[in-house]
Amino acid sequence: MNQEFAGYSITRSISGGGMTKLYVAIDAQQTRFVIRVLDAVSARDRQSRARFFRGGEVIARLNSPQPHPNIVPFVKAGYEGKTPYMVLEYVESRTLRDLILYRDPLLTDNVMVFIRQLAGVIQYVHARGYLHLDVKPENILIRPDGRLVLIDFDLAIPRKRFFKKLANVSGTTAYVPPETLLNRTADDRADIYAFGICCYEMLTFHKPYEGEKIDLVRAAQIDPKVPPTPIRQHNPGIPAGLANLVMKCIAKKPEDRYPDMTLVLRDLNHLI
């Protein structure tokens, strides 16, 4: 990567994910932005390019006609030579993953604020006609003022009334529900499952299925005979109503989960 890229000056790289690399850059007015660049291998694949640009289109649509405070703002996308890139507004923040790893007071003191913000933005995404399908702490930014920002819509797909069959299963396994792992099907309840896993981690600093070997953890996740560890087993101080809500979100059978994010928000708002 040259110091100059697509009319921006690269100042530093930041940790990327999957097929993308991330850079902080400034324009001629010294305004900071984040540039997402598709790596060279993925850039040669037509489907990877299409998914990358489709993610940018989804962000732009979700921020139209007015920007949403909990969705990363989109600037533009295009090619620099043969390299696909996307420019997003820079968000001064840390990831939710960082806050969980360090048990940061910003998280522990405001956990219900973050849970409600996350539920609200997922409900908004659904209301605008999309499934995110990659909700996880790495894709959730937390600003110093406590505002949550959802990023990375590369896996987003149009929302359907019934199960949608996916071409393949992407995303991080721990946040993908059993029916998607087994049958490649997804609807609103896939995002609700991922939301529940994020809440579980925020409240306990654990996942509901844990182990040293990824294959064994995945096997437990899809095995109907292996229930998730009850959330209050990790943190007995969680109120029963909140514990029940989170455990309902991560139920193994999709029919046992909340069918709609609006109902999750309703029950959250009834909690003290």
C-alpha positions as CSV (number, residue, x, y, z in Angstrom):
1,M,0.0,0.0,0.0
2,N,1.4,3.4,-1.0
3,Q,1.2,6.3,1.3
4,E,-1.2,7.9,-1.2
5,F,-4.3,6.0,-2.1
6,A,-7.4,7.1,-4.0
7,G,-6.8,10.7,-3.1
8,Y,-6.2,10.0,0.5
9,S,-3.0,9.9,2.6
10,I,-2.6,6.7,4.6
11,T,-1.4,7.4,8.1
12,R,-1.5,3.9,9.6
13,S,-3.0,0.4,9.3
14,I,-5.4,-1.0,11.8
15,S,-6.4,-4.6,12.3
16,G,-8.7,-5.9,9.6
17,G,-10.7,-9.0,9.3
18,G,-11.3,-11.8,6.8
19,M,-10.6,-10.6,3.3
20,T,-10.1,-7.0,4.1
21,K,-7.3,-4.7,5.3
22,L,-8.1,-1.5,7.1
23,Y,-6.2,1.8,7.0
24,V,-6.7,5.2,8.6
25,A,-6.3,8.0,6.1
26,I,-6.7,11.7,5.8
27,D,-8.0,13.9,3.0
28,A,-6.8,17.3,1.9
29,Q,-8.8,18.9,4.8
30,Q,-7.0,16.6,7.3
31,T,-10.3,14.8,8.0
32,R,-9.8,11.2,9.1
33,F,-11.4,8.3,7.3
34,V,-11.1,4.5,7.3
35,I,-10.3,2.8,4.0
36,R,-11.3,-0.9,3.6
37,V,-9.3,-2.7,1.0
38,L,-10.1,-6.1,-0.4
39,D,-7.0,-8.3,-0.3
40,A,-5.3,-9.3,-3.6
41,V,-6.5,-12.9,-3.6
42,S,-10.1,-11.9,-2.9
43,A,-10.0,-9.0,-5.4
44,R,-9.5,-11.6,-8.2
45,D,-12.7,-13.4,-7.2
46,R,-15.9,-12.0,-8.7
47,Q,-18.1,-13.2,-5.9
48,S,-15.8,-11.7,-3.3
49,R,-15.8,-8.3,-5.1
50,A,-19.6,-8.4,-5.4
51,R,-20.0,-9.1,-1.7
52,F,-17.6,-6.4,-0.7
53,F,-19.4,-3.7,-2.8
54,R,-22.8,-5.0,-1.8
55,G,-21.9,-4.5,1.8
56,G,-21.1,-0.8,1.1
57,E,-24.4,-0.4,-0.7
58,V,-26.3,-1.8,2.3
59,I,-24.5,0.7,4.7
60,A,-25.3,3.6,2.3
61,R,-29.0,2.5,2.1
62,L,-29.3,2.1,5.9
63,N,-27.9,5.6,6.4
64,S,-30.4,7.1,3.9
65,P,-32.3,9.4,3.9
66,Q,-30.8,10.2,7.4
67,P,-27.7,8.8,9.0
68,H,-28.3,6.2,11.7
69,P,-26.4,7.0,14.9
70,N,-25.5,3.3,15.4
71,I,-24.4,2.4,11.9
72,V,-21.0,3.3,10.5
73,P,-21.3,6.2,8.0
74,F,-20.5,5.3,4.3
75,V,-18.5,7.7,2.1
76,K,-17.8,6.0,-1.2
77,A,-16.5,2.9,-2.9
78,G,-14.6,2.1,-6.0
79,Y,-11.4,0.8,-7.6
80,E,-7.8,2.2,-7.3
81,G,-6.3,0.4,-10.2
82,K,-7.5,-3.1,-9.8
83,T,-7.9,-2.8,-6.0
84,P,-11.5,-2.6,-4.7
85,Y,-11.8,-0.2,-1.8
86,M,-14.4,1.4,0.4
87,V,-14.2,4.7,2.4
88,L,-16.0,5.0,5.7
89,E,-16.1,7.8,8.2
90,Y,-13.5,7.3,11.0
91,V,-15.1,6.4,14.3
92,E,-12.9,7.0,17.4
93,S,-13.6,3.8,19.3
94,R,-12.6,0.4,20.6
95,T,-14.3,-2.8,19.6
96,L,-16.7,-4.6,22.0
97,R,-14.2,-7.5,21.8
98,D,-11.5,-5.3,23.4
99,L,-13.9,-4.2,26.2
100,I,-14.9,-7.8,26.9
101,L,-11.2,-9.0,26.9
102,Y,-10.2,-6.3,29.4
103,R,-13.4,-6.3,31.4
104,D,-13.4,-2.6,30.8
105,P,-15.4,-0.4,33.2
106,L,-17.0,1.3,30.2
107,L,-18.7,-2.0,29.5
108,T,-19.4,-3.2,33.0
109,D,-20.8,0.2,34.1
110,N,-23.0,0.5,30.9
111,V,-23.8,-3.0,29.9
112,M,-27.6,-2.5,29.6
113,V,-27.0,0.7,27.6
114,F,-25.0,-1.3,25.1
115,I,-27.5,-4.3,25.0
116,R,-30.4,-1.9,24.3
117,Q,-28.4,-0.1,21.6
118,L,-27.4,-3.3,19.9
119,A,-31.0,-4.6,20.0
120,G,-32.2,-1.3,18.6
121,V,-29.8,-1.2,15.6
122,I,-30.4,-4.8,14.7
123,Q,-34.2,-4.1,14.8
124,Y,-33.6,-1.1,12.5
125,V,-31.6,-3.2,10.1
126,H,-34.4,-5.8,9.9
127,A,-37.0,-3.0,9.5
128,R,-35.1,-1.7,6.5
129,G,-35.2,-5.1,4.9
130,Y,-31.8,-6.7,5.7
131,L,-30.2,-9.4,7.8
132,H,-26.7,-8.6,9.0
133,L,-25.5,-12.2,9.5
134,D,-22.2,-11.1,11.1
135,V,-23.1,-9.6,14.4
136,K,-20.2,-10.3,16.8
137,P,-18.1,-8.2,19.2
138,E,-15.4,-7.6,16.6
139,N,-18.0,-5.8,14.4
140,I,-19.3,-3.6,17.2
141,L,-17.5,-0.4,18.0
142,I,-17.9,1.5,21.2
143,R,-17.1,5.2,21.2
144,P,-15.7,6.9,24.3
145,D,-19.1,8.6,24.8
146,G,-20.8,5.2,25.0
147,R,-22.4,5.2,21.5
148,L,-22.4,1.8,19.9
149,V,-21.6,1.5,16.1
150,L,-22.3,-1.6,14.0
151,I,-19.9,-2.2,11.1
152,D,-19.1,-4.8,8.4
153,F,-22.2,-5.5,6.3
154,D,-20.4,-7.7,3.8
155,L,-22.5,-10.7,4.7
156,A,-25.8,-8.8,4.8
157,I,-28.7,-10.2,2.6
158,P,-32.2,-9.1,1.9
159,R,-34.6,-10.1,4.7
160,K,-37.3,-12.7,3.8
161,R,-40.4,-13.7,5.6
162,F,-39.4,-17.3,5.7
163,F,-36.1,-19.1,6.0
164,K,-33.6,-18.2,3.3
165,K,-31.2,-20.8,1.9
166,L,-27.7,-19.4,1.9
167,A,-25.2,-20.3,-0.8
168,N,-22.6,-20.9,1.9
169,V,-22.1,-20.4,5.6
170,S,-19.8,-17.5,6.5
171,G,-19.3,-15.6,9.7
172,T,-17.7,-16.7,12.9
173,T,-19.0,-20.1,14.1
174,A,-19.7,-19.1,17.7
175,Y,-22.3,-16.5,16.5
176,V,-23.9,-18.7,13.8
177,P,-27.0,-20.6,14.9
178,P,-27.3,-24.4,14.6
179,E,-29.8,-24.3,11.8
180,T,-27.5,-22.2,9.7
181,L,-24.5,-24.4,10.4
182,L,-26.4,-27.5,9.6
183,N,-28.8,-26.5,6.9
184,R,-27.5,-23.1,5.6
185,T,-30.8,-21.5,6.4
186,A,-31.3,-18.1,8.1
187,D,-34.0,-15.6,9.0
188,D,-34.4,-12.9,11.6
189,R,-33.6,-15.4,14.3
190,A,-30.0,-15.8,13.0
191,D,-29.3,-12.2,14.0
192,I,-31.2,-12.7,17.2
193,Y,-29.0,-15.7,18.1
194,A,-25.9,-13.7,17.4
195,F,-27.3,-10.8,19.5
196,G,-27.9,-13.2,22.4
197,I,-24.3,-14.6,22.2
198,C,-22.9,-11.0,22.3
199,C,-25.1,-10.2,25.3
200,Y,-24.0,-13.5,27.0
201,E,-20.4,-12.4,26.6
202,M,-21.0,-8.9,27.8
203,L,-22.7,-10.1,31.0
204,T,-20.3,-13.0,31.8
205,F,-17.1,-12.7,29.8
206,H,-17.8,-16.3,28.7
207,K,-19.4,-17.9,25.7
208,P,-22.3,-20.4,26.3
209,Y,-20.1,-23.2,24.7
210,E,-16.5,-23.3,25.6
211,G,-13.5,-25.6,25.1
212,E,-10.0,-25.9,24.0
213,K,-10.7,-27.4,20.6
214,I,-12.9,-25.5,18.1
215,D,-14.3,-28.7,16.5
216,L,-15.6,-29.9,19.9
217,V,-17.1,-26.5,20.7
218,R,-18.9,-26.5,17.3
219,A,-20.1,-30.0,17.9
220,A,-21.6,-29.0,21.2
221,Q,-23.2,-25.9,19.6
222,I,-25.1,-28.0,17.1
223,D,-25.8,-31.0,19.3
224,P,-29.5,-30.8,20.4
225,K,-28.6,-32.9,23.5
226,V,-26.0,-30.3,24.8
227,P,-27.6,-27.2,26.2
228,P,-25.8,-23.9,26.5
229,T,-24.4,-23.2,30.0
230,P,-27.0,-21.3,31.9
231,I,-25.9,-17.6,32.0
232,R,-26.4,-17.2,35.7
233,Q,-24.0,-20.1,36.3
234,H,-21.3,-17.7,35.2
235,N,-22.8,-14.6,36.8
236,P,-25.5,-15.2,39.5
237,G,-26.1,-11.5,39.8
238,I,-27.8,-11.3,36.5
239,P,-31.6,-10.6,37.1
240,A,-33.8,-13.5,36.2
241,G,-35.7,-11.6,33.6
242,L,-32.6,-10.6,31.7
243,A,-31.1,-14.1,32.0
244,N,-34.3,-15.6,30.6
245,L,-34.3,-13.1,27.7
246,V,-30.7,-13.9,26.7
247,M,-31.2,-17.6,27.0
248,K,-34.3,-17.4,24.8
249,C,-32.3,-15.6,22.2
250,I,-29.7,-18.4,22.1
251,A,-32.1,-21.3,22.1
252,K,-30.9,-24.1,19.8
253,K,-34.2,-24.5,18.1
254,P,-35.2,-21.4,16.1
255,E,-38.8,-21.9,17.1
256,D,-37.8,-21.5,20.7
257,R,-36.2,-18.1,20.1
258,Y,-37.8,-14.7,19.8
259,P,-39.3,-14.5,16.2
260,D,-38.7,-10.8,15.9
261,M,-36.3,-8.3,17.3
262,T,-39.2,-6.0,18.1
263,L,-40.2,-8.5,20.8
264,V,-36.7,-8.5,22.2
265,L,-36.8,-4.7,22.5
266,R,-40.2,-4.9,24.1
267,D,-39.0,-7.3,26.8
268,L,-35.8,-5.3,27.3
269,N,-37.8,-2.2,27.9
270,H,-39.8,-4.0,30.6
271,L,-36.7,-4.7,32.5
272,I,-35.5,-2.3,35.2
